[in-house]
Amino acid sequence: MTVNQKWYHQTVVIILAFLVFWPLGIGLIISRSRASKQGMFVGGLDFKTACIVAAVLAVMGLYCISKSNSSFVGMMAYFIGAVAVFLYGKKNDAKIERYKKYVDFVANQHIDNIDTMANACNIPYGTCRAELATLISKDVFKGASIDDVTHTLVLLRRVAPPTVVEPGVTSAPTVSVTCSGCGATVALARGTSCECEYCGNILNA
């Protein structure tokens, strides 16, 4: 996935920030996940990353215990941080999975009813609406809006330009390509590539 990141969202910078002052590193990871539509699906504090960070914090806390001159407050800060990161990562991972479900509903199943989406995700309507609004603000569903009267996601319908085939030229066969970032499925001519309209991932046929 191609993600246009600001310098302070680069992995190297986040690692350095984590080593210098770990709360800053965690903050940068969370900030990166909210910076763009690509970050809504990858690059944030998912459960796997959270487990790694939590394990590192726990080890640092154990190291503090082994040092007799270490402060109790500093030791507890690492353990509390480890638990907080673990819980946040678990919660955020579930949210990322719902984001992918929303894309699947819209792009693959052509579902626009928010009540249907909320029931399928087993969450309240208000939560589903808020998350869809977040995706709209990041241009995942570009030009879309929410109709609170009919409880539907109103999408901007795109009209594809007509395909012009020159006489004697055989058009390339199309294949279905599933985006590894958000799960959207698109039809592409074999041997071509494009950017996923939902998450910005580069798709290759």
trRosetta pair geometry for C-beta under 8 A, 3 or more apart (Angstrom, degrees):
i j d omega theta_ij theta_ji phi_ij phi_ji
1 38 6.1 152 160 -158 121 112
1 41 7.8 -162 -125 90 163 111
1 42 5.5 119 48 56 159 152
1 180 7.3 -133 -57 85 96 99
1 181 5.0 98 -96 -84 129 122
1 199 7.3 -52 -139 133 125 113
1 200 7.2 77 -169 96 95 85
1 201 4.6 -60 -116 -108 86 90
1 202 7.5 165 -126 15 38 74
2 38 7.5 -99 91 -115 47 152
2 200 6.6 -109 73 143 81 98
2 201 7.1 138 23 -130 71 39
2 202 5.7 55 -4 -22 115 108
3 36 6.7 156 -155 68 89 139
3 38 4.3 -173 -109 121 91 148
3 39 6.6 97 -147 -60 131 74
3 42 7.2 -135 -57 87 137 103
3 43 5.8 104 -112 -59 174 152
3 200 7.3 101 -96 103 58 132
4 36 6.9 125 61 -80 82 168
4 38 7.6 125 24 18 65 145
5 9 4.1 -131 -171 90 108 114
5 10 5.8 142 111 -71 133 60
5 32 6.7 2 -134 -139 115 106
5 35 7.3 80 -129 91 69 150
5 36 8.0 -120 -91 6 57 133
5 43 7.7 -161 -85 -158 124 148
6 9 4.9 82 57 9 74 107
6 10 8.0 -114 99 -27 43 78
6 35 6.9 -128 6 -162 107 152
7 10 5.9 -30 -165 -7 42 115
7 13 6.4 107 151 -48 68 156
8 13 5.4 -134 -139 136 41 152
8 14 8.0 99 169 -64 57 71
8 28 6.2 -119 153 -134 91 120
8 31 8.0 -11 114 95 107 139
9 13 7.3 34 34 64 10 128
9 14 7.2 19 -158 -51 33 112
9 28 6.6 -172 -105 179 54 94
9 31 6.9 -126 -95 102 100 97
9 32 4.1 135 -148 -103 108 102
9 35 6.1 -65 -87 -1 157 163
9 43 7.8 37 170 170 112 126
10 13 4.6 86 65 8 88 106
10 14 7.0 -161 91 -8 44 88
11 14 5.7 -58 -149 37 32 111
11 15 6.3 33 155 -21 67 105
12 15 5.8 -55 -151 34 30 111
12 16 6.5 28 153 -16 64 106
13 16 5.8 -56 -149 38 32 110
13 17 6.2 32 153 -19 66 107
13 28 7.1 -131 114 178 98 158
14 17 5.6 -53 -145 38 31 112
14 18 6.2 37 153 -25 64 105
14 25 5.4 99 -178 -150 69 81
14 28 4.8 -161 -111 102 90 130
14 29 5.9 93 -154 -66 137 78
14 32 7.4 -43 -75 -27 138 142
15 18 5.6 -53 -149 33 30 115
15 19 6.6 28 153 -18 63 104
15 25 7.2 57 -109 -134 15 127
16 19 5.8 -56 -150 35 32 109
16 20 6.3 23 155 -13 66 109
17 20 5.9 -60 -144 42 31 106
17 21 6.6 -48 -180 55 67 77
17 24 4.6 -112 176 111 109 107
17 25 4.2 159 101 -79 91 73
17 28 5.6 83 71 -1 158 145
18 21 8.0 -101 -138 72 15 37
18 22 5.2 35 -160 -119 63 64
18 24 7.5 -146 -77 78 38 76
18 25 2.8 70 -77 -100 72 169
18 26 7.3 96 -107 -37 92 61
18 53 7.7 -112 -140 -129 137 102
19 22 7.8 59 -67 -74 12 73
19 25 7.6 92 -3 -59 45 142
20 24 7.1 -27 82 54 97 134
20 25 8.0 140 46 -45 75 104
21 24 4.4 56 91 8 103 117
21 25 7.2 167 86 -14 55 85
22 25 5.4 -51 -149 33 43 115
22 26 6.4 42 156 -18 71 101
22 57 6.7 128 175 -97 159 101
22 60 7.9 -170 -49 46 154 168
22 81 6.5 67 113 174 130 159
23 26 5.7 -54 -149 37 36 111
23 27 6.3 40 151 -22 66 106
23 81 7.1 -112 -78 -119 80 127
24 27 5.5 -54 -148 36 33 115
24 28 6.4 34 154 -21 65 104
25 28 5.8 -54 -150 34 31 110
25 29 6.7 34 151 -21 64 102
26 29 5.7 -51 -153 31 35 113
26 30 6.6 30 152 -14 66 105
26 45 7.1 40 -158 -90 76 143
26 53 6.8 115 -96 -180 95 150
26 81 7.5 -151 -35 -166 155 107
26 85 6.2 -109 -123 -99 133 110
27 30 5.9 -57 -150 39 32 108
27 31 6.1 34 152 -21 67 109
28 31 5.4 -51 -141 38 33 115
28 32 6.3 40 156 -26 64 101
29 32 5.8 -52 -152 29 28 112
29 33 6.9 27 151 -19 61 104
29 44 6.4 106 161 -161 78 49
29 45 4.7 85 131 -62 120 96
29 49 7.1 -177 -164 143 141 140
29 53 7.8 -95 -9 -69 169 154
30 33 5.8 -55 -155 31 34 111
30 34 6.8 14 154 -5 65 110
30 44 6.7 52 -121 -157 37 96
30 45 5.6 -23 -77 -3 70 125
30 88 7.8 -47 -90 160 121 140
31 34 6.1 -73 -153 45 33 100
31 35 6.3 51 151 -52 69 103
32 35 5.6 -41 -145 3 34 122
32 39 5.5 -157 147 -132 62 133
32 43 5.3 -109 137 145 114 106
32 44 6.2 -175 89 -95 85 62
33 39 4.7 177 -146 165 28 102
33 40 7.0 96 175 -94 73 30
33 43 6.0 175 -90 96 64 79
33 44 2.3 50 -92 -100 127 121
33 45 6.3 -90 -27 10 144 68
33 92 7.3 11 158 -169 168 135
34 39 6.4 -76 -1 113 13 131
34 40 7.7 63 -110 -82 40 71
34 44 7.5 80 -30 -104 60 127
35 39 5.1 76 47 5 77 159
36 39 4.8 102 54 5 72 102
36 40 7.6 -116 102 -14 47 82
36 138 6.6 119 177 -160 31 107
36 200 7.5 -17 146 4 118 158
37 40 5.5 -35 -159 11 43 119
37 41 7.8 19 155 -1 62 99
37 135 7.6 73 -129 -153 96 65
37 138 4.2 145 -82 145 77 105
37 139 5.4 -92 -48 70 138 80
37 140 4.8 167 -144 -69 118 76
37 198 7.5 -149 162 157 129 45
37 199 5.9 -152 136 -130 97 45
37 200 6.0 128 85 -15 104 115
38 41 6.7 -78 -171 43 38 94
38 42 6.5 -47 165 53 76 92
38 43 6.8 47 126 8 90 138
38 181 7.2 -60 -142 -160 72 146
38 199 5.8 96 -107 174 54 77
38 200 4.6 -65 -71 58 100 131
38 201 7.4 133 -122 -57 95 67
39 42 7.0 -95 -125 71 31 50
39 43 4.8 -77 -121 74 72 124
39 44 5.8 95 179 -52 85 98
40 44 7.8 20 -122 -21 17 135
40 96 7.5 162 158 -120 59 77
40 99 5.6 -167 153 -159 105 159
40 134 7.7 151 -120 132 129 105
40 135 6.7 113 -170 -108 165 77
40 138 5.8 132 -41 104 135 166
40 140 6.4 -62 56 -66 157 133
40 199 7.2 -128 63 -122 98 92
41 96 6.3 118 -133 -156 44 98
41 99 6.2 -143 -86 109 78 133
41 100 6.8 99 -126 -72 105 90
41 181 4.9 87 113 171 146 87
41 182 5.2 -90 -98 -79 157 78
41 199 5.0 -18 14 -133 147 136
42 181 6.0 -87 -14 -137 123 90
42 199 8.0 77 8 179 100 131
44 49 7.7 -174 112 46 42 150
44 92 6.4 -125 124 166 123 138
44 96 7.4 -174 57 -77 124 126
45 49 5.5 -129 -143 92 48 122
45 50 5.4 75 172 -69 91 92
45 53 7.5 -39 -139 12 103 150
45 85 7.2 -112 -169 -158 133 84
45 88 6.3 8 117 118 137 109
45 89 5.3 -104 150 -96 91 81
45 92 5.6 72 87 60 83 163
46 49 5.2 89 52 17 69 102
46 50 6.8 -129 101 -9 32 95
46 89 6.2 57 135 -161 23 90
46 92 6.3 -128 -107 106 41 106
46 93 4.9 85 -163 -93 75 86
46 96 6.1 -28 -108 3 103 158
47 50 5.5 -56 -143 38 29 114
47 51 6.4 35 156 -25 65 102
47 89 4.7 125 -109 145 40 99
47 90 5.4 64 -110 -93 104 48
47 92 7.4 -178 -52 70 64 82
47 93 3.6 -8 -29 -52 103 151
48 51 5.9 -52 -153 28 29 111
48 52 6.9 26 150 -16 61 104
48 89 7.8 -149 30 177 28 130
48 93 7.9 113 -7 -99 67 129
49 52 5.7 -56 -155 35 36 111
49 53 6.3 30 152 -15 69 108
49 89 6.5 -160 73 -128 74 128
50 53 5.7 -56 -144 41 32 109
50 54 5.9 34 156 -21 67 109
50 85 5.1 -179 -156 153 86 83
50 86 5.6 137 148 -110 110 33
50 88 6.4 -171 -122 78 137 78
50 89 2.1 -98 -18 -52 160 158
50 90 6.9 -117 82 -29 155 59
50 92 7.4 142 -46 44 136 118
50 93 7.7 -107 13 -37 129 111
51 54 5.7 -54 -142 39 27 112
51 55 6.2 31 156 -23 62 106
51 86 6.7 64 -94 -117 53 84
51 89 6.7 -143 -30 104 60 158
52 55 5.8 -55 -150 33 28 112
52 56 6.6 27 152 -18 63 105
53 56 5.7 -55 -152 35 32 111
53 57 6.4 30 152 -16 66 106
53 82 7.9 -174 121 -122 70 62
53 85 5.0 -110 102 167 117 151
53 89 7.6 159 43 -55 115 139
54 57 5.7 -55 -148 39 32 111
54 58 6.2 35 153 -22 65 107
54 82 4.3 96 -158 -163 74 75
54 83 7.3 100 -141 -60 116 21
54 85 4.7 -168 -73 84 86 112
54 86 4.2 53 -92 -60 158 93
54 89 7.4 -111 -28 10 119 139
55 58 5.6 -53 -147 35 31 113
55 59 6.5 33 153 -20 64 104
55 82 7.6 112 -50 -142 17 115
56 59 5.8 -54 -150 34 31 111
56 60 6.5 31 151 -18 64 106
57 60 5.6 -54 -149 37 33 112
57 61 6.4 37 150 -22 65 104
57 78 4.9 -179 179 -170 81 79
57 79 7.4 166 137 -81 100 24
57 81 4.9 -130 -160 96 150 107
57 82 3.9 -169 91 -73 118 88
57 85 6.6 133 6 19 148 141
58 61 5.5 -51 -150 34 33 114
58 62 6.5 34 151 -18 65 103
58 78 7.0 152 -91 145 23 101
58 79 6.7 66 -113 -109 66 65
58 82 4.5 86 -57 -121 81 161
59 62 5.6 -52 -149 36 33 112
59 63 6.4 40 149 -24 64 102
60 63 5.4 -47 -150 31 35 117
60 64 6.7 40 149 -22 62 99
60 78 4.9 -145 93 -138 99 143
61 64 5.6 -49 -155 29 36 114
61 65 6.8 39 146 -22 64 99
61 75 5.5 94 -155 -166 78 67
61 76 7.7 79 -138 -85 117 14
61 78 3.4 -171 -70 97 91 125
61 79 4.6 103 -135 -53 163 79
61 82 6.7 -83 -11 -17 137 133
62 65 5.4 -46 -153 28 39 115
62 66 6.7 39 149 -20 65 101
63 66 5.7 -53 -155 32 36 112
63 67 6.9 25 150 -13 65 105
64 67 5.9 -63 -153 39 35 105
64 70 4.0 178 -167 167 78 158
64 71 7.8 -48 -171 55 121 51
64 74 5.8 -160 -140 110 146 100
64 75 4.0 -169 111 -96 135 85
64 78 6.4 162 2 12 137 142
65 70 7.2 -81 -60 65 18 140
65 75 5.9 96 -63 -139 69 136
67 70 4.1 90 84 -27 106 109
70 74 5.9 -113 -180 74 91 124
70 75 5.8 93 132 -56 120 104
71 74 4.4 90 66 6 96 104
71 75 6.9 -161 94 -7 52 85
72 75 5.7 -56 -150 37 33 113
72 76 6.2 29 155 -16 67 108
73 76 6.0 -59 -146 40 28 107
73 77 6.3 39 152 -31 63 104
74 77 5.5 -48 -150 24 32 118
74 78 7.2 32 154 -17 61 98
75 78 6.2 -57 -165 29 34 108
75 79 6.9 21 148 -9 67 108
76 79 5.6 -59 -148 42 40 108
76 80 5.8 39 156 -18 74 107
77 80 6.0 -54 -141 40 27 108
77 81 6.1 31 156 -22 62 111
78 81 5.6 -57 -147 38 27 114
78 82 6.3 32 153 -25 63 104
79 82 5.5 -48 -147 30 33 115
79 83 6.7 29 155 -14 63 103
80 83 5.9 -56 -151 38 33 108
80 84 6.2 32 153 -19 67 110
81 84 5.7 -57 -143 39 30 111
81 85 6.1 29 159 -19 66 108
82 85 6.0 -55 -146 37 25 108
82 86 6.4 28 155 -21 61 109
83 86 5.7 -56 -149 35 30 114
83 87 6.3 23 158 -14 65 108
84 87 6.1 -59 -147 39 28 106
84 88 6.1 25 156 -17 65 111
85 88 5.8 -57 -143 39 29 110
85 89 6.1 30 159 -21 65 109
86 89 6.0 -58 -148 35 24 110
86 90 6.5 24 155 -18 61 107
87 90 5.8 -54 -149 35 31 112
87 91 6.4 27 155 -14 65 108
88 91 5.8 -60 -150 41 31 109
88 92 5.9 27 155 -17 68 111
89 92 5.7 -56 -139 41 29 109
89 93 6.1 37 157 -28 64 105
90 93 5.8 -50 -148 28 27 114
90 94 7.0 27 153 -17 59 103
91 94 6.0 -56 -159 32 33 110
91 95 6.7 31 147 -19 65 106
92 95 5.4 -53 -151 35 39 114
92 96 6.4 43 151 -23 69 100
93 96 5.7 -49 -149 32 33 112
93 97 6.6 34 151 -18 63 104
94 97 5.7 -53 -152 35 33 113
94 98 6.6 35 149 -19 64 103
95 98 5.6 -53 -152 34 36 111
95 99 6.5 42 148 -24 66 100
95 131 7.0 -158 -155 -122 94 129
96 99 5.5 -47 -152 29 35 116
96 100 6.7 34 150 -17 64 102
97 100 5.7 -52 -153 35 35 111
97 101 6.5 39 147 -22 64 103
98 101 5.3 -50 -149 34 38 115
98 102 6.5 44 151 -24 67 98
98 121 5.2 60 -127 -141 104 138
98 123 7.2 16 -121 -8 145 146
98 128 8.0 -129 179 -113 129 73
98 131 6.3 -13 118 161 127 164
99 102 5.7 -49 -153 29 33 113
99 103 6.8 31 150 -15 63 102
99 131 7.0 -129 -81 173 75 117
99 135 6.5 158 -138 -84 94 122
99 140 7.6 -90 -167 -149 104 169
99 182 7.3 -84 131 -134 94 93
100 103 5.7 -51 -152 36 36 111
100 104 6.4 39 148 -21 66 105
100 182 5.6 -171 -118 -162 74 55
100 183 4.8 84 -170 2 99 132
101 104 5.4 -54 -149 37 35 114
101 105 6.3 42 151 -24 67 101
101 117 7.4 139 126 -156 105 90
101 120 6.9 -172 172 115 133 116
101 121 5.9 149 94 -84 155 106
102 105 5.6 -48 -149 31 32 114
102 106 6.4 18 157 -8 65 109
102 117 6.3 46 -108 -155 76 136
102 131 7.1 -159 -51 120 149 111
102 132 6.3 -177 -143 -95 144 83
102 135 6.4 -160 107 -22 151 168
103 106 6.0 -63 -145 44 30 102
103 107 5.4 -1 171 6 71 119
103 108 7.9 58 130 -2 66 97
103 140 7.1 -92 -83 171 103 116
103 182 4.4 -7 74 161 177 113
103 183 5.7 131 90 63 118 94
103 184 5.2 -86 163 -60 114 92
103 198 5.1 91 -132 -180 122 155
103 199 7.5 -17 -101 -38 157 106
104 107 6.6 -59 -116 52 20 90
104 108 4.9 -31 -160 35 61 123
104 109 6.3 43 145 -3 72 105
104 183 5.2 -31 -68 116 96 129
104 184 7.5 -147 -83 -85 48 52
105 108 7.6 15 -25 52 6 80
105 109 5.2 -50 -141 55 39 117
105 111 4.2 -70 -175 60 91 112
105 112 7.9 151 141 -69 104 31
105 116 7.6 150 -148 106 131 105
105 117 5.4 0 -105 -101 174 103
105 120 7.4 155 -85 58 123 154
106 109 7.7 27 -2 54 12 75
106 110 7.2 39 -167 -109 31 28
106 111 6.8 -86 -74 61 40 64
106 112 6.9 70 -112 -88 79 68
106 141 6.6 -93 -162 -103 173 117
106 153 6.9 -66 -96 95 116 145
106 155 6.8 140 -157 -80 115 139
107 183 7.9 151 62 102 130 75
107 184 4.0 -30 120 -130 168 97
107 185 6.7 150 131 35 110 62
107 186 7.8 -56 -178 -63 122 79
107 198 6.4 -68 -56 -49 141 144
108 183 7.5 -65 -21 135 137 92
108 184 6.7 -163 -43 -137 93 51
108 185 5.2 70 -98 24 104 107
111 116 5.6 -116 -175 99 127 137
111 117 6.6 152 121 -64 123 88
112 152 4.9 40 131 -166 99 96
112 153 4.7 -132 -160 57 79 82
112 154 7.3 77 -177 -79 132 30
112 155 6.5 -114 -110 -13 125 107
113 116 4.1 71 87 6 108 113
113 117 6.9 176 95 -11 58 84
113 151 6.4 41 -161 111 73 93
113 152 5.6 -43 -100 -103 50 79
113 153 7.9 -114 -45 11 9 81
114 117 5.4 -52 -148 37 40 114
114 118 6.1 41 154 -22 70 105
114 125 6.4 82 128 -151 108 88
114 128 5.6 149 -177 117 93 123
114 129 5.9 44 -173 -81 149 80
114 132 6.7 -94 -116 -7 112 159
114 146 7.2 41 -57 -144 145 105
114 151 4.8 -119 48 172 104 81
114 152 6.4 -158 -10 -99 88 21
114 153 6.1 117 -63 -37 91 87
115 118 5.7 -53 -145 36 30 112
115 119 6.3 29 157 -18 64 107
115 125 6.1 -19 -100 -103 67 111
115 151 5.1 41 -28 140 98 143
116 119 6.0 -56 -147 37 28 109
116 120 6.3 26 155 -18 63 109
117 120 5.8 -60 -149 37 29 110
117 121 6.2 11 158 -4 66 112
117 128 5.4 145 103 -166 104 137
117 132 7.6 80 100 -63 159 127
117 153 8.0 41 -15 -18 147 125
118 121 6.1 -67 -145 47 27 100
118 123 5.5 -104 -155 76 76 74
118 124 6.5 -37 -167 136 128 18
118 125 4.9 -63 -67 -93 173 51
118 127 7.3 122 -129 65 104 86
118 128 3.8 -112 -86 -17 91 153
118 129 8.0 -14 -70 -30 123 72
119 122 7.3 28 -175 -76 32 41
121 128 6.4 144 51 -95 135 110
123 127 4.5 -94 161 81 118 133
123 128 5.5 143 90 -52 112 88
124 127 4.8 96 61 5 82 101
124 128 7.1 -151 96 -3 44 88
125 128 5.7 -62 -150 40 33 111
125 129 6.0 33 155 -22 69 108
125 151 7.0 -53 -153 -140 129 124
126 129 5.7 -53 -144 36 29 112
126 130 6.3 30 157 -20 64 106
127 130 5.8 -56 -149 35 29 111
127 131 6.4 24 156 -15 64 107
128 131 6.0 -59 -149 38 29 107
128 132 6.3 28 154 -17 65 108
129 132 5.8 -57 -148 38 30 110
129 133 6.3 34 152 -22 65 106
129 146 6.2 94 -153 -157 94 155
129 148 7.9 52 -141 -103 144 87
130 133 5.6 -53 -150 34 31 114
130 134 6.6 35 150 -22 63 102
131 134 5.5 -47 -152 30 36 115
131 135 6.6 36 150 -16 64 102
132 135 5.6 -53 -150 37 36 111
132 136 6.4 40 150 -21 66 103
132 141 7.4 -4 -169 18 83 145
132 146 6.4 114 106 -83 124 123
132 153 6.0 -116 -172 -97 144 122
133 136 5.5 -50 -148 34 33 114
133 137 6.4 36 152 -22 64 104
133 146 6.4 -52 -79 -18 88 141
134 137 5.7 -54 -150 33 31 112
134 138 6.6 17 154 -7 64 109
135 138 5.9 -64 -148 45 32 103
135 140 3.9 -62 -175 51 90 133
135 141 5.6 59 124 3 105 98
136 139 7.7 39 -178 -75 34 24
136 140 7.0 -77 -69 50 26 83
136 141 5.1 -42 -94 65 70 100
136 144 5.1 -114 -115 74 108 98
136 145 7.2 102 -150 -93 152 33
136 146 7.4 -120 -26 -32 158 96
139 142 4.7 24 -161 -90 80 86
140 182 7.7 161 -152 -118 111 153
140 198 5.3 33 -168 -166 76 70
140 199 6.8 17 -126 -77 92 59
141 144 3.8 -18 135 8 111 143
141 153 6.9 -51 179 177 165 125
141 155 6.5 -94 -172 -114 109 88
141 198 7.5 11 -70 -124 54 84
142 156 6.5 -64 105 39 71 133
142 197 7.0 -95 10 174 122 99
143 155 7.6 70 93 -172 90 50
143 156 3.2 9 106 -28 129 148
144 153 5.9 2 -179 176 129 92
144 154 6.2 155 -162 83 71 55
144 155 5.0 -25 -105 -109 101 53
144 156 6.1 -114 -67 -9 54 82
145 153 7.9 160 82 -162 34 53
145 154 4.8 -16 64 62 82 111
146 152 7.7 171 -154 88 55 40
146 153 6.1 -31 -104 -108 69 58
146 154 7.0 -174 -90 15 15 87
147 150 4.7 9 115 43 125 95
147 151 7.1 -62 92 -3 79 13
147 152 4.9 3 50 56 113 83
147 153 7.9 -153 18 -76 81 12
147 154 5.3 84 -28 -35 104 114
148 151 7.0 29 -152 -79 33 53
163 171 7.3 46 156 -115 134 148
165 169 6.0 -156 -176 80 79 99
165 171 5.3 -71 -109 -54 125 110
166 169 4.4 52 69 13 90 130
171 189 7.1 -99 171 -123 89 125
172 189 4.1 86 82 -177 116 106
172 190 5.0 -139 167 48 113 81
172 191 6.1 -105 -153 36 155 111
172 192 7.3 143 79 -20 152 108
173 189 7.3 133 81 -148 27 64
173 190 5.4 25 70 -6 77 122
174 187 4.6 31 167 174 130 102
174 188 6.3 159 -150 81 81 23
174 189 5.5 -54 -94 -89 70 47
174 190 7.0 -157 -109 -27 20 74
174 205 7.7 -66 -154 -153 53 154
175 187 7.2 164 79 -150 24 64
175 188 6.3 -28 60 65 74 76
175 190 5.5 75 -9 -79 113 84
175 205 5.1 146 55 -159 109 106
176 185 5.5 7 -176 -177 105 109
176 186 7.4 159 -150 82 59 28
176 187 5.8 -38 -93 -94 61 67
177 185 7.0 162 80 -151 38 60
177 186 5.8 -23 61 65 89 77
177 187 7.6 142 14 -110 79 18
177 188 5.2 0 1 14 128 120
177 203 4.9 121 123 -178 140 117
177 204 7.2 174 -137 72 149 33
177 205 5.4 -106 -52 -90 132 77
178 183 6.5 -17 -176 -155 99 45
178 184 7.4 169 -151 87 57 33
178 185 4.9 -26 -96 -95 73 82
179 182 5.2 7 101 48 131 76
179 183 6.1 -46 69 9 87 11
179 184 4.7 25 15 51 126 78
179 185 7.5 -134 1 -71 77 34
179 186 7.4 52 -41 3 97 102
179 196 4.5 64 -110 -102 141 146
179 198 7.1 -177 44 55 168 112
179 199 6.4 142 157 39 145 120
179 201 5.2 129 -160 63 105 135
179 203 5.9 -71 -94 -82 79 114
180 201 6.4 -166 55 -174 75 158
181 196 6.4 -169 49 46 123 159
181 199 4.2 -159 116 106 131 150
181 200 7.5 -64 98 61 171 62
181 201 3.8 -177 -5 -45 133 138
182 196 6.5 163 29 153 115 147
182 198 4.8 -119 77 107 164 123
182 199 4.0 171 -30 -28 121 133
182 201 7.1 -166 2 3 88 125
184 196 6.0 136 57 -156 126 113
184 197 7.6 -96 116 52 168 79
184 198 4.9 136 -29 16 146 141
184 199 7.5 178 8 4 117 101
186 194 7.3 -89 113 69 152 128
186 196 7.3 -169 -8 -116 137 74
186 203 6.4 82 53 119 123 172
188 192 5.4 -146 174 75 104 101
188 193 7.4 29 -166 -104 150 23
188 194 6.3 -161 -110 10 121 112
188 203 6.4 -176 -44 122 150 116
188 204 8.0 -156 106 176 162 17
188 205 3.7 -155 98 -52 119 135
189 192 4.6 54 70 7 89 130
189 205 6.4 148 84 73 33 157
190 205 5.2 -127 -115 132 36 113
191 205 6.4 -39 14 88 26 95
192 204 8.0 -168 103 -146 34 52
192 205 5.4 17 55 36 66 118
193 202 6.0 15 176 178 120 94
193 203 6.1 168 -155 87 69 52
193 204 4.6 -20 -101 -100 103 66
193 205 6.9 -161 -79 9 50 74
194 202 7.7 175 92 -151 25 59
194 203 5.5 -13 62 57 71 101
195 200 5.9 -17 -176 -149 109 46
195 201 7.2 152 -157 77 61 31
195 202 6.0 -40 -100 -98 63 59
195 203 7.3 148 -119 12 12 85
196 199 5.1 1 100 50 130 76
196 200 6.1 -43 65 17 87 11
196 201 4.4 23 12 51 129 80
196 202 7.6 -115 -7 -62 84 13
196 203 5.6 102 -59 -32 85 112
